[in-house]
Amino acid sequence: MTSLGKAHMKTVGAFQAKTQLSQLLDRVEKGETVTIRQLIDEGRRY
């Protein structure tokens, strides 16, 4: 917790979450909020 009483928040991409899942779960267990986002390459066309 910060001195203001708010928990830390972290945003990670899906690949980072996949490769660092254990570390991210440890952070969540300590009260941190972790958001996992799917990053989309806007320059890519399908």
C-alpha positions as CSV (number, residue, x, y, z in Angstrom):
1,M,0.0,0.0,0.0
2,T,1.1,3.5,-0.6
3,S,1.2,6.2,2.0
4,L,-2.2,7.3,0.7
5,G,-3.7,3.9,1.4
6,K,-4.2,2.9,-2.2
7,A,-3.0,-0.4,-3.6
8,H,-0.5,-0.4,-6.5
9,M,-1.9,-1.3,-9.9
10,K,0.0,-2.8,-12.8
11,T,-1.0,-3.4,-16.4
12,V,0.7,-6.0,-18.5
13,G,0.3,-7.5,-21.9
14,A,-0.9,-11.0,-22.5
15,F,2.6,-12.3,-23.5
16,Q,4.2,-10.8,-20.4
17,A,1.5,-12.3,-18.2
18,K,2.1,-15.7,-19.8
19,T,5.8,-15.6,-19.2
20,Q,5.6,-14.0,-15.7
21,L,2.5,-15.6,-14.3
22,S,4.0,-16.8,-11.0
23,Q,5.4,-13.4,-10.2
24,L,2.2,-11.7,-11.1
25,L,0.2,-14.1,-8.8
26,D,2.6,-13.3,-6.0
27,R,1.9,-9.6,-6.4
28,V,-1.9,-10.2,-6.5
29,E,-1.6,-12.2,-3.2
30,K,0.1,-9.2,-1.6
31,G,-2.9,-7.0,-2.6
32,E,-1.7,-5.5,-5.8
33,T,-4.2,-5.2,-8.7
34,V,-2.9,-6.6,-12.0
35,T,-4.7,-6.0,-15.3
36,I,-3.9,-8.2,-18.3
37,R,-4.5,-6.6,-21.7
38,Q,-4.4,-8.0,-25.1
39,L,-2.3,-5.5,-27.0
40,I,-3.4,-5.1,-30.6
41,D,-1.1,-3.8,-33.4
42,E,-3.3,-1.1,-35.0
43,G,-1.1,-1.0,-38.0
44,R,-1.9,-4.6,-38.9
45,R,-4.7,-5.3,-41.4
46,Y,-6.6,-8.6,-41.7
